[in-house]
């Protein structure tokens, strides 16, 4: 079955609930562009140019809008789902009282599975349509657009919420939830340790494989208390604070806009950083001894920074 048909079947009945990439419409734009230039080529012998004003004026703006809508919807739904899952007993009681907590545990699992499927199949759709664009235009504009999408944080495979959902499924699987009513979890999601280097992997639609490196590029160890910057790179929270020139007390939100990501060197990536709580739970269970050791080490450093912070506050208060 061709992917276009598979994608349409998947999105059938979901159009009113979930935004999607209009794969069929985008293919028609490219098909018309190819037919127009093939007819011109018979007369002047020219090939389809790398920059097509007619095609680019409709194709890329449409794809940009659709990708933004898909990523926005995915992030919002994943955030709500994981907030409910990680809520404490008292928080869950308040949510129930306000009418927000209406789903059963089985529904949580199914929605998490549906969201990962939604993210991956849309990622495949974007990849295929950009590949088709480059093939027709003999260009690399599709790859350039993909890089632009990453810088705009609308590349769904780079969403930190996808990483959190993958960890969420592995955590549930390790808890050995066995019930006939519980839908099957993603067997493709796994935490791997190759040469003691951890990575989070998921392989599903059309051989799309996600590999998320869980080694902090600052301390060169497994990420501890992980945070994801808005550029998509993951670091230990304390390492990220050090790179942003802020203390643990102030937090990453206090980082100046000029501070850069240690890997990609982009600025303004700290303010919207996200704590990866599900991933933290997964790593604490999988690397228990390492986690306890880091916990003790970082506790000492945190106490030192807090002490220095309050001493400076006291000196400022008394005017010393």
Secondary structure, DSSP 8 states (H G I E B T S, - for coil): --HHHHHHHHHTTTTTTS----HHHHHHHHHHHHHHHHHHHHHH-----SS-HHHHHHHHHHHHHHHHHHHHHHHHHHHHHHHHHH--HHHHHHHHHHT-----HHHHHHHHHHHHHHHHHHHHHHHHHHHHHHHHHTSSHHHHHHHHHHHTT--GGG-HHHHHHHHHHHHHHHTT---TTS----TT-EEEEETTEEEEEEE-GGG-EEEEE-B-TTT-SB-SSEEE-TTS-EEEHHHHHHHTT--TTT-GGGS-TT-B-TTT--BS-STT-EE-HHHHHHHHHHTHHHHHHHHHHHHHHHHHHHHHHHHHHHHHHHT-
